[in-house]
Amino acid sequence: MNFEIIEPIITIGLPSYNGEKTIRRTIESILAQTVTNFKLIISDDKSTDSTPQICREYEKKDKRIKFIQKNKNEGWIKNFSFLAKKSNTKYFVWIANDDYWDKQFIEKNINFLETNPKTVGSISNINLIGQNIKNHEIEGKEEGAEIKNSKFKFVRPIEGTYDEKIRNIVEFNWIINFYSIFRTKELQVSLIDNVFVSWDFAIILNIIKFGDLHVLDEILAHRDTEGVTSKKSIINILKTQKLGWFKTYFPYVPFSIWCLKNLGVKKFLKHFSF
């Protein structure tokens, strides 16, 4: 009797670090997806809590899961990049170890990408959860409350000409699109080995050269605000990324230099304020 082997269509990259309080919720949301032909790779950045034990527990239960324990802490940027380079499937997506998805997140985003070849990435609108919501200055919401079905769009589609896409990113200045489902080949070409603050912005500025970034008009993803960039988290990033003294004390200079080299003088001066 012949059994059909269904190849994975998407690799899910889960970078973990001290996520024992939330990572079960994250993994369970992945295992509950309506799309089941996926690979989940968890790369742990030398956690000091029980995160590795939790991940190994799930690895033993499900053959789609591969857990990798790093020998030393290298910082979130190298961990994210490592996971994207590991992908050999048609699509790839990152998910933070304190975020989670509704069960049709992968299915609906891949369905859009399959029928829209000029789109390089797709994500849904998101729901913010956690105690850090007040930092986002959303009126009419109590601290710690969930923001769901809000008229405020936390994710914007990035469409149009390259100049229009850059302007969209500059104006909004918050790229949750980084957690889109991407076409793997285009994402891997867009990766940057150099480590600097706003690395994720640079990745997005690279990948939009290949196409648009779509946003489904429904909430299928939930983002914990404790992991969203804030004054506190930026300081923590600078302390943990091993950037060296220059990148630590002048954090946005390397990104500015990257923009100058990769966008060109004209585009760089046009968006200098960003």
Secondary structure, DSSP 4 states (H G I P E B T S, - for coil): --------SEEEEEEESS-TTTHHHHHHHHHT-S---EEEEEEE---SSSHHHHHHHHHHH-TTEEEEE-SS---HHHHHHHHHHH--SSEEEE--TT-EE-TTHHHHHHHHHHH-TTEEEEEEEEEEESTTGGGG--TT--TT--B-S-SS-SS--B-SSHHHHHHHHHHH---GGGGSEEEHHHHHHH---S--TTHHHHHHHHHTTS-EEEEEEEEEEEEEGGGS--HHHHHHHHHHS---HHHHHSTTHHHHHHHHHHH-HHHHHHTTT-
